[in-house]
Amino acid sequence: MRLAPALGGLVVALVLAAASARDERSPRMWALAETSLVDTWFHLRGPQTTQDAVLVVLVDDDAIAAHPDLVERREGMARLLRRLWELGAPHIVLDFMIPTPEKLLPTPLTDDLRAWVAAPEPETPPLATGLLQRTEAITHGDDVLEAAMRAGEVTLAFHLGVETGEPIEELKLTRGTYGQVAPSDALPQSQSRALSSMERYAKAASRLGVITVDEHVDHTIREVKLARRHGQRHFVPLGVQMAATRLGVSRGKMAFLGGERTVRLGDREVRGDDDFSVWLNWRGRGAFPVVSAHDVLDGDIDVGGRMVIVAYNALSQDMASTPWGREPAALTHATLMDNILADDLLIRAGKPAELALVGLCGGLVVLGFLLPWRPARFLGALAGCAAAVVLPPAAFLAQGTWLPGVGALLAAFGGTLVAFTAAWLQEGSEARALRKAFAHYVSDELLAEMVKDPSLVQLAGQRRDLSILFSDIRSFTTYSERIEPLDLIGFLNHYLTPMTRAVMRNRGFVDKYIGDAVMALFGAPVPEEAHAEHACRAALDMFTGLDSVRPEAAKHGIDLAIGVGVNSGVVAVGNMGSADRLEYTVLGDAVNLASRLEGLTKTYGVFCLLGERTARALPPVFRVRRLDLVRVKGKEEPVEIFELCGDDRVTVVAHAEPEAWEAGVQAWRDGDFPAARAAFTRFRDANPDDRVAGLYLERMALLGEPPQPWDGVFTHQTK
């Protein structure tokens, strides 16, 4: 029985060797696994509070829509800076660069205008004089912005690299360097070129800061270099400059100690790794206040003495991948500043601690197989695996320390797998037969499918255009609370039989039952061009099939009514799940909308709601009513929804005065509320049981007049 611990120990030794030799050239998968673990711990810990020292102002799509000059003219940015000074901003950080002069007019024309304004011709008519003076005034955008910057303390960003930009020695970047540098053989990364703002802006700024960051293999930002250099000059990261500003530390008291991998900001030390990196202790989504420049210019934002970062964010540009997902890149610098102020940068444990953890976790597994007590192997494996799973996140949550755990996981679980496999191979034939029989028992269904047609159990799927149907019983949760469980199961079986037959009769596939709910596909697994028609006929057959269930429903006090949602679109379809359990199903936005439509039938008081693609695909024998233009929960784009009223076989509902309905809907969308009220009132009087007309009248009563801009879309806040 020594084969098991020997092989388990071999696995642990191999992992120890791999962890010991690991460096920046390590396999990509190892690095991805390590960073995925620490990202998971961030989410496990949850969002954290900040020092409340920074406010992020984004020039986003809303701001540009309201104030196009923010990007079109330097005057727009100057106006934003002046407004921030008015609101009491103590310091502004510009997280962008202005590398070229503003050029609104051709240079010769600008020169002529300025020359004329300097010495105007006396015979020029007053109107022409005014026009020329006003035109010349807009050519001074750079002067206006520079003046706005000089009105207070500003830190300006610049980027360093080796291929893009101007030679560093040709740029005035002194305000972006450490005031003191201690000589050392250890040198930060060397850079030769820079992208920076024009010299006039660099001089107007009180400080300059490097915004260059390095992404990991998964393109996520987790660390920042404490310095980058060119020759003897060592440049300061923007977040460090922000922290120094907040602490009141002048450039002369900012020191870079290369031999110690340390930065000193006055009496405060920031220590980096061997490659001069510090690891960001990300605070979490929503931790920092972020507002639109539109709110600053047109609202009353409370700056509250906080430093302000201004960054461009229109069309989702200047976004960064963080452990919390895609966020504005400016939050990288805000996080570094906040970490320095709170003195809680993420500390990555060194290689000795990592190797000790690997040895501990793998050693517990091997020890369990060395002991003569048979249960010890399970206890040892459990202890080793538990230590590998628990200790790294515990160190993170308790001490803010990143203890690399991939090696420990590989040693513990790999050693366990190999040791148990070796032990299994050494067992007698009776034990092996028993284990084999058990394995066949639990895997029999999946194994049979694989033998019959392996393609059916592939995880890979395909894109398919099809229709999805959702249905459920109204108020079923209320009924289920007072009906005995066994009686409830009996009723559901009675109810689901005609519902299932309605689906299958119309070439549908019952994807799943979710309690009383039914999810069905049309157009898969077998492709079907008329999938929308088949789905709607199935819905109508469900409606007629309720008659056979009502006697049974009445026995349980159920007033049987169902809602159905049908939507068509391109989805991902195929076998999905894990290697142990697969399910043929669909995923995609069209599926989510079908589910939302079924839920909205309760709001509108109708039997069946259709998505626009479904309704447009139906032949003339189907009767549908244009119902509403809505924005459902979880979707930004509005969708048009329709009511399925019947076909050439089945009538769900027949409305009087249909022309009044169409007139009301059109008037609503045109924003003509008086005409809409009149039409919907007329329709409601002719169809007193119709709830939708009343909903429109209630909306108009609440709104009074259509808000501007008006698009006729109603946003549903619930599912």
Secondary structure by P-SEA (a helix, b strand, c coil): caaaaaaaaaaaaaaaaaaaaccccccaaaaaaaaaaaaaaaaaaccccccccbbbbbbcaaaaaacccccccaaaaaaaaaaaaaacccbbbcccccccccccccaaaaaaaaaaaacccccccaaaaaaaaaaaaacaaaaaaaaaaaccbbbbbbbbbccccccccccccccccccbbbbcccccccccbbbbccaaaaaaccbbbbccccccccccccccccccccccbbbbcaaaaaaaaaaccccccbbbbccccccccccbbbbbcccbbbbbcccccccbbbbbaaaaaccccccccbbbbbbbbcccccbbbcccccccaaaaaaaaaaaaaacccbbbbcaaaaaaaaaaaaaaaaaaaaccccaaaaaaaaaaaaaaacaaaaaaaccccccccaaaaaaaaaaaaaaaaaaaaaccaaaaaaaaaaaaaaaaaaaaaaaacccccccbbbbbbbbbbbbbbcaaaaaaacccaaaaaaaaaaaaaaaaaaaaaaccccccccccbbbbbccccccccaaaaaaaaaaaaaaaacccaaaaaaaacccbbbbbbbbbccccccccccccccccccccaaaaaaaaaaaacccccccbbbcaaaaaacccccccccccccccccccbbbbbbbbccccccccccccaaaaaaaaaaaaaacaaaaaaaaaaaaaaaccccaaaaaaaaaaaaacccccccccbbbbccc
